[in-house]
Amino acid sequence: MKLPTELAARWARQWENPDLREARLLDEPGAWPASLPVGRPTAAEVGERWQTTAAGLRAWREVRHGTVRWESATYRATGAPIEVPVAWELGDAADWVAASGDRRVRSEYESLRALLGETDPLFHRVLVRERSLWKSKPLDEVLRAAQLVLLLEPGCAAGQPLRSLSRRGIDSKFFERHRGLVQRLLDLRHDGEPSRQGLETFLDAARGDEHWLLLADLGGDFAGDPALPFPRLRLRSADLAARLEARALLVVENERCLHLIPNELPGVIAVLGTGDNLSWLASPRLRETRIAYWGDLDTWGLTLLARARRHAPHLVPLLMTREIFDAHADAAVTEATPASEEPPAGLTEKETAFYRHLRSLACGRLEQEFLASQIVHEAVRRWCL
C-alpha cells in the first residue's frame, strides 16, 4: 500500500508531462476524473506490521483533496473484513494541484489560470505546453504581449523599427524583451509565416540594428577563380540576400568556428555568425545553390536548424546528430534556458528524438567550436564531394 505522500509526488511529476497538462487544464474529453492506484496492503503488512499499516490507513482517511475509493478486504490476521484504499481519484485541475502538495506546481497553475482567463483561446494550448515562453517574465507583460499580437497584421510596421510601434502602451524595448513570445503567438495567428519570413519582414519593419555576417572564401590559395574579391568580407544580411551568388554555401551559427573549417574548397563560401538571422536564405538567388547548415548541438541549435530549413528546404545539416554529441559529451554543459518543450516543426524524426534527448539531460548543450577539428574537416569535405 502506497502512502498519500508517495502518490502526491506522482501527481507532481505528472504536471511535467505537457500532454497531461494540456488535456487536464483545457478540460479535454476523458481528462477527468484522473486516478492513481493505491495498492492493497499485503497479508504480511497486515499481519506483521499492523501498526504501520494502521497509520497508513489513517493517513488515507485524512486526505482532503479528490476522492479516495475504498473497498472491503478480508485478511486472516484481522478476522473480519476491513476497508482499504484502492485508488485516489481527482475530479479537476484544482484537485490535481492541491493533491500534488508542490509549491512550484501551485505557482505555475495560478499563473496559467490568469493567462487562460485573459487571453484568446487560440493561444491556450501553446501557453500550457510551452511554459518557457512565459515563466521568467512578469505576468502582466505576458498578458500585454498576447493582447499586442491580436493587433499586429502583416506589414503593419510600414517601415518603422519594431521598437517604434505603439500598441497597448508598450515601451520601446518591449519587442527586445519579448520577441520570442510575440513571434510564437503571432505564428499561431498566421500559420507560421512570421517565423518563415522573419518578424521584421512579416511586419515590414526596419531593423533597429544591422546584422553583419562574416563571409570566408574557402577556396584558399588553390582557387584559380576566387568566389569573393577578398578572402574574408563582412556584409549586411540584406545585401547578402540581394547580391550573393555561389556554387555552395556553408552556413555556420557561430563566428568563432572559422578556424575549424577546412580550406582548399573552391567555389565554397562560409557564412558565419548567422544566429537567428536566417531569412536571407529564402532569397531566390540561392534556390539552386548547395547549402549546408552547422550549428550548436543544443535545443536552440536544432531550433535554428528548423528555421533555416523553412527558408531553404534543400539544405543539408552537418554535424548535428546524437552520434556527434555522444562522441563529445565530455565537453557538454548545462543549457541554462532551453528552447520550447515541444520540438519545433521542420525537424526530421531523428532530429526530433535528438531534441527530446537533449532536453532530458543535465548537460544538454555542446557548442560547435568544441568539436574535434578532424571530424569537422571530414564532414565538410564529404558534403563538398
N, C-alpha and C positions, 0 to 999 in steps of 0.2 A: 504494500500500500504506500503510495507516494503521499507526501505531506503538502499542504497548501503552498508553502514557500517554494517547493520544487516546481510545482505547476505554475506558480506566479512567474518564475524565471523563464519558463517556456512561453508563457503569454508575452513576456517582454521580448524574447527572441523573435517571436512571430512578427512583431512590429517592424523588424528589419527586412521582412520579405515584401518587396514592392507589389507583388501580385495580391497578397493578402491585404496589405494596407489599402490598395485601390478598391478591392471588392468590398471590404468592410466599411471604409469611410464613405464610399459613394453608394452604399446600400444596394449593391448589385444583387440580383435574384440568387438565392441559395447561400448568400454570405452569412446569414443569421438563421437560426442560432449556431454558434460555434461551440465545439465541445472538445474536452481533453479527458482521456480515461484516467481514473484514479488508481485502479488496480486493487483487487480484493486482498485483504490480509490473508497470508498463508496460514495453514494449520499450525506450523511451528511458531509463527509470530503470535498467534492467539494463545497457544498452549504454553510456550516457554518464555515469551516476552510480553505478557499481558499488560503490564503497567505501561510499557512504551506504546503498545497498540491502543490502549485506552486513551492515552494522551493524544495520539493521532486522531482518534475518533472525536475527541473533544474539540481539537483544532478545526476539524471539518464542520462541526456544528456551529462554530463561531464565524464561519465565512459569511460575509455580508454582501458580497457582490456577485450577481448572477444567481444561478440555482445549482445546488448540489443534489444530484439524483442518488437516492438511497435504495437499497434492495435488502431483502431478508436473506440471511445466510446461516446455515447450521454448522456448528463445529462440535467435535466430541468434547473439547475442553470446557465449553460453555453449557452444555446440556440442552439449553433452549436456544431457539433461533435469535440472532442479534441483527440489528440494522447496520449495514456497512455502506460507505460511499463508493459509487462505481463510476461517476462521471461529474465533471464540473462544466456546466453549460452557461454560456453568456448570450444575452439577447440583443446587445447593441454595442456601439463603439465606446460609449461611456463606461459600460461594464468592463470592456476589454482593458481600457486604460487603468481603471481602478484596480482590476484584478492583477495587473502586472506589478503594481506597487513600485513602479520605476519613475523617479522624478523627471528624467530626461524624456521618457515617453509622454508623460503628462504635459511637459512644457511644449513638446512638438505638437501634441494633439491640440492644445489650446491655440497655438499659432495657426494650425491648419483649420480649426473651426472658424477663426476670424477670417482667414483667407477665403475659405469656401463660402462663407456667408456674405462676402462683399466683393467677389469677383465674378466675372462672366463664367458660366458653366463650361464654355469652350476650353478654359484654362485648367479646370479642376484636376483632370487626370494627370497632367504634367506636374502640377504643383504637389500632388500627393506622391507621385512616384520619384520625382527628381528634387529631393529636399536640398541638395547642394546649391540649387538656384537661389534659395532664399534664406537658408538657415543662418548665415553670417550677416544678414542685412537687417536694418531696422524694419519692423513690420509695416510701419506707416509708409515707408518708401517702396516696399514691395507692392502695397496696395496702389500707390500712386503710379508705379510702373505699369501695373495691369490696367489702370484707367487710361494711361497715356497711350498704350498700344491700341486701344479701341479708337483712338483719334488719328492715328498715323495711317496714311494712304500712300500708295506708290507715287513718287515724285513730289510729295508734299513739301519737301525742304526747299524746292525751287532754287537750288544752287547755293543755299546758305549752309554754313557748317552746322553739324548736329547741335553743338553747344549753343547755337543762336536760336534754336527753336523754342518757342514759348508756348507750352501747353500745360494746363492744370497747375500753373505756378511752379514748374520745375526750375531748378537753378542751372547755371551754365555748365556745371560739371556733372549733371545728372547722368548723361549718357556714358561718361567715363566711368562712373561708379557702377552702373547697372547695365552695361552694354550687353553682356551675355544673357541676362534675364529678359531684357527688352527684345533682343533678336529671337530668342527661343519662343517667346509668346507671340511675336509678330509672325514667325514661321507657321504657327497654328492657324492664324487668320488667312495666310496667303500661300498655303501649300508648300512651304519651304523655300519660296522664292527669295526672301531676304538673305538666307544663308547661301543659296546658289549664286546670287548676283553680288553679294556683299552688301552690307547695310547701307553704306553711302550711295552705292549705285542704285539700289532699290528705291531709296527715298530721294534721289537726286540731290544729295548733299555734298558740298565741297569738303574735302579732307581738311581737318583742322591742322594737320601736320603732314608733311610729305614723307612717304615711306621709301627710303632709298635702299636699293638692293645691290649687293656685290656680285659682279659678273666676272668669271675667270675663264679664259680660253684654255681648255685642257689639251690643245694641240701641242703646246710646248715648242721647243726648237725644231721639232720634227715635222711640223705642218708647213707644207710649201705655200699654202694659201690660208693665212690666219682667219679665223672666224670673227675676230674682233680687231679693231685698229690698234689696241693695246692689250698686253697680257691680262690686265685687270682694269675694270671700269666700275663706277657707281652710276646707276640710273634710277630715276623715279619709276615706280611700278606702272604709272600711266604711260610713260614713254616706252617702257618695255612692251606693253601690250600693243602699242601703235606701230612700233618700228622693228621689233626683233624678228629676225628670221634665222633659223639654224637647222642643221641636219638632225641634231639631237640635243636635248636639254636634260641636265641633271639638277633637279630642284632639291635644295637642302634646307631644312628648317633653321639650323643654327649656323651663323657665320664662322664660328670658331673651328669648324671641321675642315677647312680648306687644306690644312697640312696632311690630312688623311687620304685625300683624293688623288689618284694617280694622274700623271701627265701622259704625254705621248698618245693622246686620243684625238686625232684630227677631226675637226668639224663638230666637236662636242663642247658645249658651253655649260659651265656650272653656274647656277643662280643660287646664291647663299643668303641666309638671314631672312627667309620669307616669313617665318612665323605664321600668323593667321592672315597675312596679306596674299591671298591666292586667287582672287577674282580675275587677275590678268591672264590666268591660264585658259580662260574661256575665249581668248582672242581668236577670231577666225584665221589669223595668220599661223596659228600653231596646230591647226587641225590635222595636218599631215606630218607634224614633227614628232619624232620619237621622244617620249618624255619618261623619265624615271623620277620617283619621289623617295627621299630618305629623311626620316625624322626620328625624334626620340622614341624610345621604347617605353612608353607610359600611356595612360589613358588619354592625355591631351595630344600626344604624338599621333595616336590612332584616330583621334577625333579630327585632327588636321589632315591626316591622310584621307579620311572620308570626304572632307570638304574639297580637297584638291581633286579627288576623283569625280565629284559632282561637276566641276568645271572642265575637267579633261578626262572623260571616262576611259580613254585608251592608255592612260599612264600605267607604268609598272612600278610597284613598290619594291624597294630594295632594303634588305637587312632589317625588316620589321616583323620578325616571326618569333614565336616562343622558343624555337631552337636556338636562335641567336641570343635571346635573353638568357636562357638557361646556361649557355656557354660562358656568359659574362656575369652571372648572378652575384659573384663576389663583389662587383662594383656597383650593385644596385643600392638605392637609398629609398627612404620614405617619400612618397608623393604627398606633399603637405595638403594640397587641395585637389583631389581627383576630379576628373570631368564627371558628367552626369552618370547616375547609377545605371541607366539603360544605355547599351552601346548605340552609337549613332547610326542612322541609316547610311548605307553606302559601303559598309564593310562586308567582306566575304564571310562565309560561315566560319572558316578557320580563324579569321581575324577577330570575329565577334567572340569566339571562345577564348582567344588570347586576351581580349579586353576584359572579359569577366574574370579570367585568371589573375590579371594584374590587380584588379580591384580587391581580390581576396587576399593579397599578400601584404605583409607588414612593410616590406621593402619592394614596392612595385614600380620603381622609376629607374630607368637606365638611360643616362644621357648619351647621345650618339657619339660624342667625342671620346668616350671611354671604350669604344670597340677597338679590337686589335686591328692595326693598320693593314696587316696581311689579308685579313678577312674582308675588309673594305675594298682593297685593291682587287681581290679576286671577284667580288660581286659586281663591281663597276665594270671591270673588263669583260666579264661574262655577258652583261647586259649590252655592251657595245658591239659584241660579235655579230 
